[in-house]
Amino acid sequence: MSLRNKRVLVHLNFPKKMQGGFTLIELLVVISIVSLLSSVVLAALNGARTKADDTQRNQIVGEYVKALALAYDAAGTGSYPDTGNNTTMYCLGDYPTLGNYTSGTCRYGLVGTTKNENATVLEGPTGITGVKQFLPSLPTLKIVIESATRAYQGPFYQCTSATGCSTAQIEWYLQQTNQKCIKGATYTPYSWGTKCVLPLN
């Protein structure tokens, strides 16, 4: 057999693994590994983003706590901003329409269920005892999703004393389950997130 024919036979009978390349199976394995690693990285990034959002929620609530304490002192009556109703929660934050502290609403629970803003809390009856006077802005929290039909925004403020508002509380939600709230707050873990309640006494 001539040398040329031998070269042809070698060329025709080379293994399925391409010279200097990969077999189809090897390529599929590599693609699977890359996909798996991408999923792990994406999950880690989503977890970090959710944790950062919860940290921001706690920080915003902390600012409202300070503002409410200053409003309490500014009133000089031993009372937090009085909503006139100790059984109803109100939104803390400036919700659309911006700058109108009576018509804004925030999501609470089922689709279509909302809480209202309260001008006395946000602006104060005289314009000097609402939380607005002690904050550069009135931030709102990112919505926490419980399910396709339930979600929470907030934070939410409620007077808790029988008359006036000598005691009150703030309620808000975190997206991660079993998460710590700010100092002094109680927390209730759920499968979808965490409920936080801070009494103001």
N, CA, C and O of each residue as an XYZ file, in Angstrom:
804
protein
N       0.857     -1.193      0.000
C       0.000      0.000      0.000
C       0.890      1.240      0.000
O       1.874      1.333      0.733
N       0.517      2.147     -0.818
C       1.350      3.336     -0.921
C       1.183      4.217      0.307
O       0.197      4.119      1.037
N       2.153      5.064      0.513
C       2.116      5.994      1.645
C       0.896      6.905      1.569
O       0.299      7.244      2.590
N       0.532      7.297      0.349
C      -0.632      8.170      0.172
C      -1.907      7.478      0.612
O      -2.751      8.084      1.272
N      -2.054      6.180      0.241
C      -3.248      5.429      0.632
C      -3.329      5.249      2.137
O      -4.411      5.318      2.720
N      -2.182      5.019      2.765
C      -2.155      4.877      4.229
C      -2.660      6.158      4.900
O      -3.404      6.103      5.879
N      -2.255      7.293      4.370
C      -2.692      8.570      4.944
C      -4.206      8.747      4.795
O      -4.874      9.270      5.688
N      -4.730      8.305      3.659
C      -6.173      8.387      3.436
C      -6.917      7.534      4.437
O      -7.926      7.971      4.991
N      -6.428      6.297      4.687
C      -7.072      5.398      5.649
C      -7.030      5.981      7.054
O      -8.016      5.916      7.788
N      -5.905      6.544      7.421
C      -5.797      7.160      8.747
C      -6.819      8.287      8.879
O      -7.465      8.440      9.916
N      -6.952      9.065      7.819
C      -7.889     10.189      7.844
C      -9.341      9.711      7.942
O     -10.153     10.322      8.636
N      -9.663      8.617      7.245
C     -11.031      8.104      7.242
C     -11.393      7.397      8.533
O     -12.572      7.314      8.877
N     -10.420      6.892      9.246
C     -10.692      6.092     10.442
C     -10.317      6.812     11.738
O     -10.127      6.162     12.766
N     -10.207      8.151     11.706
C      -9.868      8.841     12.955
C     -11.052      8.744     13.907
O     -12.191      8.636     13.453
N     -10.813      8.782     15.229
C     -11.889      8.650     16.208
C     -12.846      9.829     16.125
O     -12.535     10.868     15.543
N     -14.036      9.639     16.732
C     -15.061     10.674     16.716
C     -14.589     11.961     17.372
O     -15.056     13.048     17.034
N     -13.667     11.831     18.306
C     -13.103     13.033     18.904
C     -12.268     13.735     17.859
O     -11.282     13.178     17.376
N     -12.638     14.920     17.510
C     -11.929     15.661     16.485
C     -10.531     15.998     16.965
O     -10.310     16.275     18.144
N      -9.614     15.972     16.055
C      -8.236     16.265     16.409
C      -8.150     17.693     16.936
O      -8.492     18.649     16.240
N      -7.676     17.825     18.211
C      -7.541     19.133     18.830
C      -8.857     19.743     19.257
O      -8.879     20.928     19.591
N      -9.979     18.992     19.267
C     -11.281     19.538     19.633
C     -11.968     18.696     20.686
O     -11.315     17.958     21.424
N     -13.311     18.806     20.760
C     -14.098     18.088     21.745
C     -15.153     17.244     21.052
O     -15.605     17.564     19.952
N     -15.537     16.164     21.714
C     -16.664     15.378     21.219
C     -17.953     16.098     21.585
O     -17.949     17.015     22.407
N     -19.043     15.684     20.980
C     -20.342     16.293     21.257
C     -20.723     16.115     22.721
O     -21.276     17.025     23.339
N     -20.427     14.949     23.271
C     -20.751     14.675     24.681
C     -19.983     15.615     25.594
O     -20.538     16.157     26.550
N     -18.693     15.807     25.293
C     -17.886     16.706     26.118
C     -18.422     18.136     26.063
O     -18.455     18.833     27.077
N     -18.837     18.561     24.882
C     -19.404     19.903     24.752
C     -20.695     20.046     25.552
O     -20.930     21.077     26.182
N     -21.533     19.007     25.526
C     -22.779     19.041     26.292
C     -22.507     19.098     27.786
O     -23.202     19.796     28.524
N     -21.488     18.358     28.234
C     -21.113     18.382     29.652
C     -20.661     19.778     30.053
O     -21.056     20.284     31.104
N     -19.834     20.400     29.221
C     -19.351     21.751     29.510
C     -20.511     22.740     29.573
O     -20.572     23.580     30.472
N     -21.434     22.634     28.610
C     -22.598     23.526     28.592
C     -23.444     23.337     29.845
O     -23.936     24.310     30.417
N     -23.615     22.085     30.274
C     -24.403     21.801     31.480
C     -23.755     22.410     32.712
O     -24.440     22.977     33.564
N     -22.436     22.295     32.808
C     -21.716     22.847     33.958
C     -21.832     24.368     33.985
O     -22.067     24.960     35.038
N     -21.666     24.993     32.825
C     -21.783     26.452     32.745
C     -23.189     26.900     33.140
O     -23.346     27.892     33.851
N     -24.210     26.175     32.683
C     -25.595     26.516     33.023
C     -25.833     26.392     34.519
O     -26.490     27.240     35.123
N     -25.295     25.328     35.116
C     -25.456     25.117     36.554
C     -24.792     26.230     37.345
O     -25.372     26.767     38.289
N     -23.566     26.575     36.952
C     -22.852     27.646     37.646
C     -23.583     28.976     37.500
O     -23.642     29.766     38.442
N     -24.139     29.219     36.316
C     -24.894     30.458     36.096
C     -26.109     30.526     37.011
O     -26.430     31.584     37.552
N     -26.782     29.388     37.182
C     -27.954     29.342     38.062
C     -27.566     29.631     39.503
O     -28.266     30.356     40.210
N     -26.444     29.060     39.934
C     -25.972     29.272     41.308
C     -25.623     30.738     41.530
O     -25.995     31.327     42.545
N     -24.905     31.322     40.574
C     -24.514     32.731     40.687
C     -25.739     33.632     40.691
O     -25.810     34.578     41.475
N     -26.707     33.348     39.818
C     -27.925     34.152     39.746
C     -28.711     34.074     41.047
O     -29.232     35.082     41.525
N     -28.798     32.874     41.620
C     -29.507     32.710     42.892
C     -28.815     33.499     43.996
O     -29.474     34.125     44.826
N     -27.480     33.468     44.002
C     -26.718     34.207     45.008
C     -26.934     35.711     44.859
O     -27.077     36.424     45.852
N     -26.957     36.187     43.617
C     -27.176     37.611     43.369
C     -28.577     38.036     43.798
O     -28.754     39.101     44.389
N     -29.573     37.199     43.499
C     -30.946     37.508     43.909
C     -31.064     37.551     45.424
O     -31.747     38.414     45.975
N     -30.387     36.604     46.105
C     -30.403     36.590     47.559
C     -29.758     37.834     48.143
O     -30.265     38.408     49.107
N     -28.638     38.251     47.560
C     -27.944     39.450     48.028
C     -28.798     40.695     47.798
O     -28.830     41.597     48.635
N     -29.489     40.738     46.658
C     -30.350     41.883     46.348
C     -31.520     41.963     47.328
O     -31.870     43.045     47.799
N     -32.118     40.816     47.630
C     -33.240     40.791     48.573
C     -32.791     41.216     49.961
O     -33.495     41.954     50.650
N     -31.618     40.747     50.368
C     -31.081     41.126     51.680
C     -30.822     42.624     51.741
O     -31.109     43.265     52.752
N     -30.283     43.184     50.665
C     -30.024     44.627     50.612
C     -31.328     45.419     50.683
O     -31.389     46.462     51.335
N     -32.371     44.926     50.014
C     -33.677     45.594     50.057
C     -34.240     45.582     51.474
O     -34.807     46.578     51.924
N     -34.087     44.456     52.182
C     -34.575     44.370     53.559
C     -33.794     45.309     54.474
O     -34.370     45.931     55.366
N     -32.494     45.412     54.255
C     -31.675     46.341     55.037
C     -32.153     47.771     54.825
O     -32.248     48.552     55.771
N     -32.454     48.102     53.575
C     -32.956     49.444     53.276
C     -34.315     49.678     53.934
O     -34.576     50.771     54.435
N     -35.180     48.667     53.938
C     -36.492     48.808     54.584
C     -36.309     49.130     56.067
O     -36.959     50.035     56.590
N     -35.434     48.399     56.739
C     -35.184     48.650     58.160
C     -34.611     50.046     58.390
O     -34.975     50.717     59.356
N     -33.718     50.483     57.510
C     -33.121     51.812     57.650
C     -34.167     52.908     57.505
O     -34.163     53.880     58.261
N     -35.057     52.753     56.540
C     -36.117     53.750     56.341
C     -37.028     53.814     57.557
O     -37.384     54.901     58.013
N     -37.405     52.653     58.085
C     -38.247     52.633     59.286
C     -37.521     53.311     60.443
O     -38.135     54.049     61.212
N     -36.222     53.066     60.571
C     -35.438     53.710     61.624
C     -35.497     55.226     61.533
O     -35.553     55.906     62.557
N     -35.484     55.764     60.312
C     -35.585     57.212     60.128
C     -36.961     57.722     60.550
O     -37.072     58.803     61.129
N     -37.999     56.953     60.265
C     -39.340     57.359     60.689
C     -39.475     57.313     62.213
O     -40.154     58.152     62.804
N     -38.837     56.346     62.834
C     -38.878     56.260     64.300
C     -38.271     57.523     64.913
O     -38.832     58.095     65.847
N     -37.128     57.952     64.385
C     -36.482     59.174     64.885
C     -37.373     60.392     64.647
O     -37.514     61.248     65.520
N     -37.974     60.461     63.450
C     -38.836     61.601     63.123
C     -40.068     61.650     64.019
O     -40.491     62.728     64.435
N     -40.640     60.496     64.318
C     -41.808     60.454     65.196
C     -41.441     60.864     66.619
O     -42.234     61.509     67.306
N     -40.243     60.494     67.062
C     -39.783     60.909     68.391
C     -39.617     62.428     68.442
O     -39.970     63.058     69.439
N     -39.084     63.015     67.375
C     -38.933     64.468     67.312
C     -40.294     65.155     67.242
O     -40.493     66.209     67.846
N     -41.228     64.559     66.504
C     -42.585     65.109     66.432
C     -43.261     65.056     67.800
O     -43.996     65.971     68.171
N     -43.014     63.999     68.533
C     -43.542     63.838     69.899
C     -43.045     64.978     70.781
O     -43.820     65.595     71.512
N     -41.738     65.251     70.704
C     -41.155     66.321     71.516
C     -41.662     67.691     71.072
O     -41.944     68.555     71.902
N     -41.776     67.884     69.750
C     -42.205     69.184     69.230
C     -43.639     69.511     69.631
O     -43.973     70.676     69.847
N     -44.477     68.500     69.731
C     -45.881     68.723     70.102
C     -45.997     69.218     71.534
O     -46.853     70.051     71.834
N     -45.140     68.713     72.429
C     -45.165     69.132     73.825
C     -46.411     68.715     74.570
O     -46.737     69.294     75.607
N     -47.115     67.716     74.056
C     -48.378     67.284     74.673
C     -48.314     65.845     75.183
O     -49.308     65.306     75.671
N     -47.144     65.232     75.067
C     -47.038     63.830     75.457
C     -47.755     62.920     74.487
O     -48.267     61.867     74.869
N     -47.790     63.328     73.231
C     -48.528     62.556     72.235
C     -47.766     62.495     70.918
O     -47.128     63.462     70.502
N     -47.848     61.347     70.281
C     -47.359     61.214     68.908
C     -48.404     61.825     67.970
O     -49.521     62.104     68.406
N     -48.070     62.038     66.703
C     -49.074     62.560     65.765
C     -50.366     61.738     65.830
O     -50.352     60.523     65.637
N     -51.465     62.415     66.103
C     -52.737     61.731     66.388
C     -53.543     61.526     65.108
O     -53.871     62.481     64.404
N     -53.850     60.283     64.825
C     -54.635     59.960     63.626
C     -56.128     60.112     63.865
O     -56.916     60.131     62.919
N     -56.521     60.223     65.146
C     -57.941     60.304     65.468
C     -58.637     58.958     65.433
O     -59.862     58.886     65.537
N     -57.868     57.896     65.288
C     -58.447     56.550     65.201
C     -57.401     55.544     65.660
O     -56.354     55.393     65.031
N     -57.693     54.857     66.761
C     -56.693     53.918     67.286
C     -56.906     52.481     66.801
O     -56.304     51.548     67.333
N     -57.750     52.307     65.805
C     -57.965     50.960     65.259
C     -57.539     50.855     63.794
O     -57.665     49.797     63.178
N     -57.041     51.948     63.249
C     -56.703     51.979     61.825
C     -55.233     52.311     61.614
O     -54.685     53.184     62.286
N     -54.602     51.615     60.683
C     -53.227     51.917     60.303
C     -53.218     52.867     59.118
O     -54.113     52.843     58.273
N     -52.182     53.709     59.073
C     -52.022     54.661     57.976
C     -50.630     54.519     57.364
O     -49.699     54.027     58.001
N     -50.515     54.959     56.121
C     -49.236     54.872     55.413
C     -48.250     55.906     55.948
O     -48.616     57.057     56.183
N     -47.027     55.501     56.136
C     -45.933     56.441     56.328
C     -45.224     56.554     54.986
O     -44.761     55.553     54.439
N     -45.138     57.766     54.455
C     -44.515     57.945     53.150
C     -45.369     58.823     52.259
O     -46.558     59.020     52.513
N     -44.753     59.347     51.217
C     -45.451     60.211     50.273
C     -45.809     59.400     49.039
O     -44.964     59.131     48.186
N     -47.072     59.017     48.960
C     -47.547     58.188     47.848
C     -48.281     59.074     46.846
O     -48.741     60.160     47.199
N     -48.393     58.623     45.606
C     -49.070     59.446     44.591
C     -50.465     59.843     45.069
O     -51.166     58.988     45.609
N     -50.898     61.062     44.905
C     -50.178     62.139     44.231
C     -49.151     62.754     45.183
O     -49.489     63.060     46.326
N     -47.897     62.942     44.735
C     -46.854     63.443     45.604
C     -47.196     64.827     46.141
O     -47.700     65.686     45.418
N     -46.911     65.021     47.428
C     -47.176     66.311     48.046
C     -48.598     66.479     48.539
O     -48.900     67.459     49.219
N     -49.480     65.544     48.212
C     -50.854     65.572     48.698
C     -50.959     64.497     49.775
O     -50.971     63.304     49.474
N     -51.034     64.926     51.023
C     -50.928     63.979     52.125
C     -52.272     63.452     52.618
O     -52.376     62.986     53.753
N     -53.285     63.520     51.784
C     -54.598     63.011     52.189
C     -55.150     61.965     51.231
O     -56.032     61.195     51.609
N     -54.651     61.920     50.003
C     -55.265     61.031     49.015
C     -54.395     59.840     48.630
O     -54.859     58.945     47.924
N     -53.151     59.813     49.077
C     -52.271     58.710     48.722
C     -52.652     57.420     49.428
O     -53.191     57.449     50.535
N     -52.378     56.302     48.798
C     -52.657     54.996     49.399
C     -51.457     54.075     49.227
O     -50.642     54.264     48.323
N     -51.355     53.077     50.100
C     -50.288     52.089     49.993
C     -50.883     50.690     50.133
O     -51.895     50.498     50.806
N     -50.259     49.744     49.504
C     -50.786     48.375     49.416
C     -50.690     47.661     50.763
O     -49.667     47.732     51.445
N     -51.774     46.969     51.139
C     -51.767     46.169     52.367
C     -52.627     44.927     52.166
O     -53.851     44.990     52.277
N     -51.988     43.802     51.873
C     -52.714     42.542     51.777
C     -53.243     42.258     50.384
O     -52.530     42.409     49.392
N     -54.503     41.844     50.319
C     -55.117     41.423     49.063
C     -55.124     42.535     48.019
O     -55.100     43.719     48.355
N     -55.156     42.141     46.765
C     -55.258     43.104     45.667
C     -56.459     44.014     45.904
O     -57.566     43.537     46.153
N     -56.238     45.314     45.826
C     -57.319     46.265     46.045
C     -57.440     46.731     47.481
O     -58.175     47.679     47.758
N     -56.730     46.083     48.411
C     -56.753     46.491     49.815
C     -55.605     47.459     50.067
O     -54.443     47.129     49.829
N     -55.930     48.645     50.545
C     -54.905     49.664     50.765
C     -55.120     50.371     52.094
O     -56.188     50.280     52.699
N     -54.093     51.072     52.534
C     -54.174     51.993     53.664
C     -53.990     53.403     53.120
O     -53.421     53.590     52.044
N     -54.471     54.388     53.861
C     -54.420     55.776     53.409
C     -53.307     56.553     54.098
O     -52.811     56.166     55.156
N     -52.934     57.656     53.471
C     -52.061     58.612     54.141
C     -52.871     59.359     55.196
O     -54.102     59.353     55.172
N     -52.158     60.004     56.123
C     -52.822     60.819     57.131
C     -52.047     62.129     57.245
O     -50.881     62.133     57.639
N     -52.694     63.233     56.903
C     -52.013     64.523     56.867
C     -51.504     64.946     58.239
O     -50.467     65.602     58.338
N     -52.220     64.576     59.296
C     -51.789     64.941     60.642
C     -50.458     64.282     60.978
O     -49.598     64.887     61.619
N     -50.299     63.053     60.546
C     -49.061     62.322     60.817
C     -47.922     62.845     59.950
O     -46.820     63.086     60.445
N     -48.182     63.018     58.682
C     -47.112     63.385     57.753
C     -46.750     64.860     57.819
O     -45.572     65.214     57.774
N     -47.758     65.724     57.925
C     -47.509     67.165     57.878
C     -47.742     67.852     59.211
O     -47.087     68.847     59.522
N     -48.663     67.332     59.997
C     -48.990     67.956     61.277
C     -50.083     68.993     61.114
O     -50.164     69.645     60.073
N     -50.931     69.158     62.129
C     -52.046     70.107     62.021
C     -51.581     71.551     61.886
O     -52.286     72.375     61.304
N     -50.413     71.863     62.413
C     -49.899     73.237     62.334
C     -48.702     73.338     61.400
O     -48.094     74.400     61.269
N     -48.369     72.233     60.754
C     -47.239     72.250     59.836
C     -45.885     72.154     60.499
O     -44.859     72.287     59.832
N     -45.862     71.921     61.823
C     -44.566     71.836     62.511
C     -44.406     70.556     63.324
O     -43.334     70.312     63.878
N     -45.442     69.743     63.405
C     -45.358     68.558     64.260
C     -45.511     67.248     63.497
O     -45.610     66.190     64.118
N     -45.534     67.289     62.184
C     -45.579     66.057     61.398
C     -44.173     65.551     61.115
O     -43.197     66.282     61.287
N     -44.073     64.317     60.686
C     -42.744     63.741     60.435
C     -42.041     64.427     59.263
O     -40.816     64.371     59.159
N     -42.802     65.069     58.386
C     -42.228     65.747     57.222
C     -41.204     66.802     57.632
O     -40.227     67.035     56.919
N     -41.427     67.438     58.780
C     -40.530     68.504     59.226
C     -39.161     67.976     59.673
O     -38.212     68.744     59.830
N     -39.074     66.674     59.874
C     -37.839     66.119     60.427
C     -37.148     65.142     59.481
O     -36.222     64.432     59.873
N     -37.602     65.116     58.243
C     -37.005     64.231     57.239
C     -36.788     65.001     55.936
O     -37.595     65.863     55.589
N     -35.708     64.699     55.212
C     -35.483     65.360     53.923
C     -36.509     64.951     52.869
O     -36.753     65.684     51.911
N     -37.103     63.782     53.052
C     -38.150     63.291     52.152
C     -38.999     62.297     52.928
O     -38.686     61.954     54.068
N     -40.072     61.838     52.303
C     -40.948     60.846     52.937
C     -40.871     59.559     52.125
O     -41.737     59.298     51.290
N     -39.829     58.747     52.370
C     -39.614     57.554     51.539
C     -40.647     56.470     51.795
O     -41.232     56.392     52.875
N     -40.861     55.647     50.802
C     -41.741     54.485     50.915
C     -40.899     53.220     50.801
O     -39.773     53.261     50.307
N     -41.439     52.116     51.251
C     -40.722     50.846     51.182
C     -41.034     50.119     49.876
O     -42.120     50.261     49.314
N     -40.071     49.345     49.410
C     -40.330     48.485     48.259
C     -41.377     47.444     48.643
O     -41.383     46.940     49.766
N     -42.250     47.134     47.709
C     -43.331     46.188     47.985
C     -42.771     44.806     48.312
O     -41.853     44.322     47.649
N     -43.336     44.181     49.339
C     -42.997     42.807     49.714
C     -44.100     41.896     49.180
O     -45.278     42.095     49.478
N     -43.716     40.910     48.398
C     -44.683     40.013     47.762
C     -44.921     38.784     48.637
O     -43.987     38.050     48.958
N     -46.180     38.568     49.019
C     -46.544     37.340     49.726
C     -46.973     36.264     48.734
O     -46.570     35.107     48.850
N     -47.783     36.647     47.770
C     -48.278     35.715     46.756
C     -48.725     36.528     45.543
O     -48.522     37.740     45.481
N     -49.329     35.846     44.593
C     -49.801     36.544     43.391
C     -50.914     37.534     43.702
O     -51.175     38.446     42.917
N     -51.571     37.359     44.846
C     -52.712     38.219     45.177
C     -52.510     39.044     46.446
O     -53.374     39.846     46.799
N     -51.386     38.861     47.134
C     -51.169     39.583     48.388
C     -49.785     40.229     48.391
O     -48.801     39.622     47.967
N     -49.726     41.480     48.881
C     -48.453     42.191     48.964
C     -48.577     43.321     49.987
O     -49.680     43.730     50.349
N     -47.422     43.819     50.448
C     -47.394     44.873     51.466
C     -46.355     45.921     51.083
O     -45.280     45.596     50.579
N     -46.698     47.184     51.332
C     -45.732     48.244     51.072
C     -45.377     48.914     52.396
O     -44.538     48.397     53.135
N     -45.984     50.034     52.709
C     -45.735     50.640     54.005
C     -44.466     51.481     54.049
O     -43.925     51.858     53.010
N     -43.983     51.781     55.296
C     -44.447     51.257     56.580
C     -45.808     51.821     56.995
O     -46.323     52.769     56.403
N     -46.373     51.196     58.045
C     -47.715     51.549     58.505
C     -47.655     52.050     59.949
O     -46.947     51.492     60.788
N     -48.406     53.104     60.214
C     -48.403     53.761     61.530
C     -49.791     53.672     62.138
O     -50.797     53.823     61.445
N     -49.835     53.421     63.464
C     -51.128     53.314     64.144
C     -51.005     53.817     65.571
O     -50.087     53.436     66.297
N     -51.936     54.676     65.969
C     -52.045     55.048     67.380
C     -52.652     53.860     68.126
O     -53.571     53.211     67.625
N     -52.138     53.580     69.319
C     -52.613     52.395     70.048
C     -53.236     52.724     71.400
O     -53.804     51.837     72.038
N     -53.147     53.965     71.853
C     -53.748     54.321     73.142
C     -55.245     54.558     72.969
O     -55.715     54.868     71.874
N     -55.987     54.407     74.064
C     -57.448     54.515     74.003
C     -57.894     55.906     73.571
O     -58.830     56.046     72.784
N     -57.234     56.921     74.080
C     -57.526     58.300     73.679
C     -56.221     58.993     73.334
O     -55.166     58.671     73.881
N     -56.309     59.947     72.421
C     -55.087     60.631     72.008
C     -54.149     59.663     71.303
O     -54.590     58.708     70.664
N     -52.861     59.918     71.426
C     -51.878     59.029     70.800
C     -50.604     59.001     71.637
O     -49.503     59.224     71.134
N     -50.785     58.720     72.937
C     -49.612     58.662     73.817
C     -48.752     57.446     73.516
O     -47.562     57.429     73.829
N     -49.349     56.433     72.912
C     -48.594     55.267     72.446
C     -48.998     54.973     71.004
O     -50.119     55.253     70.581
N     -48.062     54.407     70.272
C     -48.319     54.104     68.859
C     -47.440     52.929     68.447
O     -46.674     52.408     69.258
N     -47.548     52.520     67.205
C     -46.684     51.455     66.704
C     -46.470     51.613     65.201
O     -47.267     52.233     64.497
N     -45.368     51.032     64.738
C     -45.067     50.982     63.309
C     -45.011     49.518     62.896
O     -44.401     48.695     63.579
N     -45.640     49.205     61.795
C     -45.633     47.840     61.250
C     -45.045     47.881     59.839
O     -45.359     48.775     59.054
N     -44.199     46.916     59.530
C     -43.647     46.816     58.175
C     -43.260     45.372     57.894
O     -43.298     44.525     58.786
N     -42.891     45.100     56.658
C     -42.619     43.730     56.223
C     -41.273     43.641     55.505
O     -40.860     44.566     54.806
N     -40.601     42.507     55.696
C     -39.348     42.197     55.013
C     -39.583     41.014     54.079
O     -40.428     40.162     54.355
N     -38.843     40.960     52.983
C     -39.071     39.913     51.986
C     -38.495     38.568     52.397
O     -39.042     37.526     52.035
N     -37.388     38.574     53.157
C     -36.788     37.314     53.592
C     -37.476     36.818     54.855
O     -37.935     37.611     55.676
N     -37.543     35.503     55.003
C     -38.186     34.931     56.182
C     -37.233     34.903     57.366
O     -36.019     34.786     57.203
N     -37.806     35.014     58.564
C     -37.046     34.896     59.813
C     -35.897     35.899     59.885
O     -34.787     35.563     60.298
N     -36.184     37.138     59.477
C     -35.168     38.191     59.494
C     -35.348     39.098     60.706
O     -36.466     39.306     61.178
N     -34.246     39.629     61.200
C     -34.314     40.555     62.317
C     -34.794     41.918     61.831
O     -34.425     42.381     60.752
N     -35.627     42.545     62.656
C     -36.081     43.898     62.369
C     -35.140     44.858     63.095
O     -34.044     44.460     63.487
N     -35.542     46.099     63.277
C     -34.682     47.022     64.005
C     -34.827     46.785     65.509
O     -35.735     46.080     65.949
N     -33.938     47.373     66.280
C     -33.914     47.175     67.728
C     -35.251     47.561     68.358
O     -35.822     48.609     68.055
N     -35.734     46.690     69.239
C     -36.977     46.951     69.952
C     -38.217     46.393     69.285
O     -39.288     46.358     69.891
N     -38.084     45.955     68.043
C     -39.243     45.450     67.299
C     -39.400     43.948     67.491
O     -38.416     43.226     67.648
N     -40.629     43.492     67.476
C     -40.901     42.056     67.458
C     -41.042     41.622     66.007
O     -41.409     42.417     65.141
N     -40.749     40.363     65.753
C     -40.885     39.893     64.374
C     -41.586     38.547     64.339
O     -41.413     37.706     65.222
N     -42.380     38.369     63.297
C     -43.106     37.123     63.076
C     -42.699     36.571     61.721
O     -42.989     37.188     60.696
N     -42.023     35.402     61.692
C     -41.589     34.844     60.405
C     -42.718     34.096     59.699
O     -43.514     33.401     60.330
N     -42.768     34.253     58.391
C     -43.677     33.498     57.540
C     -42.856     32.811     56.458
O     -41.664     33.085     56.313
N     -43.476     31.934     55.710
C     -42.749     31.235     54.649
C     -42.298     32.187     53.546
O     -41.343     31.893     52.828
N     -42.973     33.321     53.407
C     -42.697     34.265     52.317
C     -41.964     35.520     52.776
O     -41.534     36.312     51.938
N     -41.808     35.724     54.083
C     -41.175     36.948     54.563
C     -41.289     37.093     56.068
O     -41.520     36.113     56.777
N     -41.128     38.317     56.558
C     -41.140     38.588     57.994
C     -41.971     39.831     58.289
O     -41.834     40.854     57.617
N     -42.831     39.735     59.296
C     -43.614     40.880     59.758
C     -42.916     41.507     60.958
O     -42.535     40.800     61.891
N     -42.746     42.827     60.943
C     -42.092     43.547     62.035
C     -43.078     44.524     62.669
O     -43.844     45.186     61.969
N     -43.056     44.608     63.991
C     -43.896     45.567     64.710
C     -43.052     46.222     65.797
O     -42.459     45.537     66.631
N     -43.004     47.555     65.781
C     -42.241     48.300     66.784
C     -43.188     49.182     67.588
O     -43.795     50.095     67.027
N     -43.331     48.931     68.908
C     -44.164     49.803     69.738
C     -43.438     51.109     70.046
O     -42.231     51.118     70.285
N     -44.180     52.204     70.038
C     -43.645     53.519     70.400
C     -44.322     53.941     71.695
O     -45.523     54.210     71.714
N     -43.554     53.997     72.773
C     -44.130     54.309     74.081
C     -43.525     55.586     74.658
O     -43.893     56.002     75.757
